[in-house]
Structure formats: structure tokens, C-alpha cells
Amino acid sequence: MQSIPPITVTVGDSNQTIIVTPSTPEKRMRRARKGNHLAVSESKTKSLLSNEIGDALMNQLYAAPKRDDHDDPLNTSCVSLLDHLQKNIAATSVTSCASSASYSTRTAAESASTPGTSVGIGEALDGTHTQVPIDIDFSHTNTECYRTKATKKYGGDKAIVFSLDDFKTMTAIEQLAAQHGRVAHMGILDHSYRFFVNKSRTGALSFKVQNGVAVVGGDPLCSPDAIAELLSEFAAYRRRHRWSIAFMGASRSFLRDYAHPNGWTTIRFATERVLNPQTNDILLERNGKRITTQNRQLLNPRKGGITLGVYAPVVHGTDPQLQSELIAIYDAWRAERNCSTSPQAFITVYDPFALPALMTFIYTRGADGMINGFAALRHLGSGGYHVDPCIAAPGSPKGISDLLLVAAMALLYRAGVSYLGFGFEPLNALVREDVSGMPAPLGRFTCNLYGRAFHRLPIGGKKAYHDKFRPDSAQDSALYLVFPPGIPSPRHLLAMTHMANISWRKIFWADVRGWALTRRSKAAAKGIESLDEKKGAKRCDPIEQTPKTETLDKSPPPAP
């Protein structure tokens, strides 16, 4: 297919208005005598930048061509970008290979794999959800795209562990993620995570094994009434591998439906921050004037020369050239980030095109026509979206990532979406109420241990960046670590710190260096203090007085 041209957003004055110039009574009387009319002048008012960006992006209603003249049961050849954003139509989707070049695929009828389950996917603009059964139908299997090794390791199981490279369960996983996905399920785009899919293909878990613990990212991908059965099947699988289990990023609903009724231990560790494109002060230019001015300068053809483009694989079809450019940007950004000496927490390595039916991309091009940044929007089960990554290429103009985030909000504003997950923000410290399922002394110890582990991470900078874009506090939600009933074992704690990219060895040596530095500082301060005391004592010594000598009285003798 032809490459999708970028959108040019012309930023300037628009929407002329007529303004009546006020005048004094004397001037009106003179004009009346002369037969002149009231002075009328034309003035131009600036429109909101969000309207200009949203109009430009939403007007890009390219038709998605039919794939190789094959059947298109959902009539996706006329699906618009607006339809995709509002309903997340999981139409004849493209599935990526390990190198992130997407291909259109369909499970053959004679395939021995379990067929995908039809899942209701659809959301109305007013926030109510209507169940529309969608069957993702993959065509033209390209098995060379997938690393088939290490997929079905235990062929006797009906419920089995899969990876993103396994073609045979991509349909079920994609549909479950579309219906039940949350921000905490960001690991579904990371090839280091694996999937456990139950026998009926109605539930899945995304997990990574650390220190003998299967750490599940987010809530189970299933309906609340299916959680117990799904975890029971996973427990049987774990027993064969002698794995324990823990959850990272679980929601309040999972605690209410399963963890608390079963006596599991929970620790609140983070807050999910959410932007509301319908009311955001930055987008509506009620705040953040500096961001708006910077964006206008970037989009001005005579200044920044930046243009915006939008790409949704399920709408536009597969564009291998564009996808390779976006992947190159992401790899360059990761390489630069990895060279940083500052600690980084909760690192996830994405394959942005692993589940393309869920994704929409907004990208920027410089004046030279080269892509220099992009934002990836992943559809969530609630009808909202999660933006991650939102990055600028190394060496790109300042403010590209801010522009991309504003453009993402502008696009979702036009689509009527009010939920844009902004990532999660670890807590600076825990209080006793954040820990449940532990005795009080252990709860206090856990709070202290958390503070020691997290106080060295750059959490404050992440909070400042989030606050800059005015998140909607009404939609913020707590995220939890969840452990089986009882006191978490040391391997549970090690697994969680490894997932958070925290090294206890580095923390220990950092504490040792800090202790030694403090000792030296105190010793130096004590030496200076003692020296000052000696100097002060010397200044306070009594002055030795010289012996008095007799002097000749030279006063004149008294008169007779």
C-alpha cells in the first residue's frame, strides 16, 4: 500500500469576527450630523489549537483496503478512523512478527489449534457499553513471522502457556485484551511476558517468572465471575513448576471480587494517573500557556515545520515502511535511555505492533520529512486508551513529546473519549492503611522497607511531569501488589523488586557509601568545630599586665 501522508496543521488566525468599535457621545453626534455610520472593524480571533489538531487528524478518513481481495465480513474497507476510536472495531487485523513488521493472518479452518472466542467489543460515546460480538478472522498464515520454538512446551495440556510469538492463540488474547485490558496490562506488548490461556479460551493471564514467582501483570483478563476458575487452572499449572504467584498492578475491583474474600495480602504501591480529554485544562487552553505556545511554534510552517500523522493498522492496513520507521525511533530512544546513569523503575520493552488491532499511532515529521516522534494509543476494555510510549527521537526539537500528548488528547476529544491512561505513579511512602493481611508489626516493617527501596528512584520527577498536564483526580485509581494469604516470603519481595528494576545490592552499597560520606562529613564538621573552640578560647585568655614603674613627678611645685 502507499505510504500514509502526514497531516499538515496550519496554525494561524482564523474565524473572523465583527467587532463594533465603541465611541464617545460627542463622536456619535458629529457622525450623525455628517451622516456617517458607526465604526465597524474586522478582527481575527485565534481558534483553540486542539480544534485545529483534532479536525486535521479526524479528517484523515482513509479507507482501509481489503486484504488481497479476500472476504471482509465486517466491511472494514469503509471503516473510518472515528469508527475505530469510538468502537475499537477489531476487524481483519494485522499481527506482527518478532521483527515488528505486521502481516495479515487468518487461522486456517483445518488448523489444529483452538479457535478464537467471539468477544463483545464496543463502547458508546456516553460511556455506556453495548456488547457487539466481534470475531477476529486472520487470513494467510505467514508462519515465518513467528518464532515457533518454546511455544507449546507441554503438549499434553489444554490450558497452556503461550508467548506473543505463538500465532495460534493471538486471536483469543487480542480479544480478551480488548474487552478486559487496563493500563496495568502494558506487559501484553512485551515479548518477555508469557500468557496462560484457560481451556475454554475465555480468560488469560499475562505474567513473567521472577525468582520462582509468576508475577501477573494487572488483573486477570476475564470477567469477574471467571476469576476463580482461571486461577484454579493456573494453580495446577504452577504446581508442576513449583512457582508461587503474585500480582503487580491489581485494581480495587480485583481486591473486592477475589483477593479480600480469600484473605490475600495486599499492598498499595502506586496510583494510576488519568487524563480526561473532554475537560483537560491544557487541551482547552485554560492553563499551560507555555505548552500551547510551544506547540503552535512547532506546527508553524515558517518556524518548526512539524507535521502530524495518524496511523491505525486496522483502518489503514499494514504500512511496513512506516512501522519500521516507528520501530527505529523507539530503538534509538531506548538506546539513549539505557545510557543514562540515573536509576529507572518499571521498565517495559514494547513491541508496539504485537497486537495491532488495539493500537492507534500519532507521529510527527520534521521539516525534512523524517519521523521524529510518536505516541502509541492502546485501547482499553473500559472504552478508554493508554498512551505509552510517547517519545521523541534523539536530537529532535524540544517539545515533540508534549505536542504528541496534546495531539492524542485532541484526537480522543473529537472521538468523545474521556479516559486516557497516563501511566502509574509509585507512592513516595506507605502508611499502615496501605497494607492489609499482615500483623501490625510486619505492616510497619513493610512500610519502612518500601521507603528504603523506593526513595532512591526518580519518583518525584515522574509526578511533576504528570502534574504538568493536569490529570483528572476523579479518575485516578489505586494499584496494588497482591500476594497469597499469609506473610510474603523473601522470594516474593525479590521478585517484586526485580519487576520494578530495583537492585538490593545497589541499594546496600549506596547505603554504605552514604553512611561513609556522612561519617566523613560529621568528622570534618567536628574538626572545624573543635578548631573554632580553640580559637575562641585563645581570644578569651586574660591579658598579661606589665609591672608598674615609678615615674618622676614633673608637676610644678606648689606656690609658696
Secondary structure, DSSP 8 states (H G I E B T S, - for coil): ------B----S-EEEEEEE----HHHHHHHHHHT----EEEEEE---HHHHHHHHHHT-------GGG---TT-GGG--HHHHHHH----S-EEE-TTS-EEE----TT--S-----EE----TTS-----EE-----S--GGGS--TTSSS-TT-SSEEEETT-GGGHHHHHHHHHHH--GGGGGGG-TT-EEEE-TTSS-EEEEEEETTEEEEESS-BS-GGGHHHHHHHHHHHHHHHT-EEEEEEE-HHHIIIIITTTT-EEEEEEEEEEE-TTT-TTTTTSS-HHHHHHHHHHH-TTTT--EEEEE-HHHH---HHHHHHHHHHHHHHHHHHHT--S---S-----TTSSGGGEEEEEEE-TTS-EEEEEEEEE-TTS-EEEEEEEE-TT--TTHHHHHHHHHHHHHHHHT---EEEEEEE-S---GGGEESS-HHHHHHHHHHHHHHHTTS-HHHHHHHHHHT---GGG-EEEEEEE-SS---HHHHHHHHHHTT--HHHHHHHHHHHHHHHHHHHHHHHHHHHHHHHHHHHHTS-------------S-----
